[in-house]
C-alpha cells in the first residue's frame, strides 16, 4: 500500500531502461488542478499532431469538484461516485507517521527531479521544508 508513493524508486527503474529525454513526469496535483495545461504540455512533448483542444473537451464540474469530460450535449460526464470523494482527515499522529516514513523517499525524489531539471512540485517542497 505504501510502495506506490516511493516515486523516485519507480522513476529510477524507468531510467534504467529509457533515457530521461524520453520521459515526461507529471505531477498528479497539477493534472487534477490544471488538466488542460498539463495535457497540452504532454502533447507538445510527444509532438502529437493534430493538436487536441482539451479546452473544448474538459470543464470544471462544481458538484464533483474536479474537471470532467464535456459531452456532445455540452454537459459534463464525470467519473463514477467513488472518484473525487472526500476522505476523513488523518490524525496528527497518522500524518507524522506517514511523513516520517516517506521522508527519505521524498528527499530522493527532490534530488532526482533536480538532477533531471524538473520543477519540484509545491507539495514536495512544502513537505520537505515542513519537517
N, C-alpha and C positions, 0 to 999 in steps of 0.2 A: 504494500500500500504506500510506503514512503519512497520506494525506488524511483517512480516517475519524476519526483521533484529533484533528483540529482542530475540536473540539466547538463553540467559540464562533462560528467562521465559519459553521457549519451552522445553529446556533440563530439567529444574526443574520439569515440568509436567510429562515428561517421567520418571524421577527419583521417582516420587510419586508411580509409578506402577512397575518399574523394578529396580533391583539393578545395581549400577554403573558397576559391573563386567560383566554385560550383554550388556553394551553399548560400542560402538566404535565410537568416534566422529572424523569426517573427515573434515579438512579444505578445503573449495572449491577451494581456490587458489592453494593449494598443489595438489589437484586432477587434476586441469587443467594443471599445470606445470609438474607434475611428476606422471601421472596416473598409470604407471606400478608399481612403488614402492608402491603407495597408495593401489592399488588393491592387490598386493602381501601381504602387511601387513594385509589387511582386510581378505584375505583368511587364513592367519595364525591365526588371532583372531577367526575366525569362524571354524577353524580346518577342512577346506574343502580339501577333497582328492577325486580323484587325483588333484594335484595342476595344475591349468590352467596357461599356459605360455602366459602371456599378451605380452611379448616381440615379439612373433611371430604374434600377432593379432592387435597391435596398432603401429602406426607410425606417427611422426610429419609431418603434411602437411604444407609446407611453404606458399602455396597460401592462405589457410584458417587461418593459424597462431595458430593452435592447433592440438592435437592428433586426429587421425581418425582411423576407423576400416580398417584392411587390408583384401581385398577380396581374393578369391581363385586365381584370376588372378594376384595377387601381386600388386594391385592398391589400393589406399585409397578411402574409401567411407565415406564421411563426412556428418554431419547433414545438414539440409536444409539451404537455403540462409539466413534465419533470425537468425541463430546461428553464433556466432563469429563476428557479425557486430560491427563496431565502432560507438560509440555514440559521439555527440558533447561534448566537455569539459564543466563542470559546471563552473559557475562564482565563484569568491572567496566568495561572499556573500552566494550563494547556498551551497557551501561546508561547510562554517562556520555554517550555519543554521542546516545542517544535522549532523555535528559533535557535535554541542551543544545538539541537540535532542537525539542522540544516546549515549552521554557520560555516563549517569547513567546506561544504559543497558550494555555498553561495560565494565564499571567498574565491574558490577555484573558478566559478563561473565569471566573476568580475574580472579576474586575471585573464581568462580565456577571451572574453569579449574585448578587453583592451588590446590583447595581442592580435586579434582579428580585425581591429579598428572598427568595432561596433559601439554604438552608444549604449552605455549601461542603463537599463530601464530604471525608472524612478522607484519602483517597488524594491528593487535590489539595492540601489543606493541608500534608500531610507532604512532598509533592514540592516545594512552593514554599518551605518552611522548611528543607528538607534541603540546599539548594544555597547 
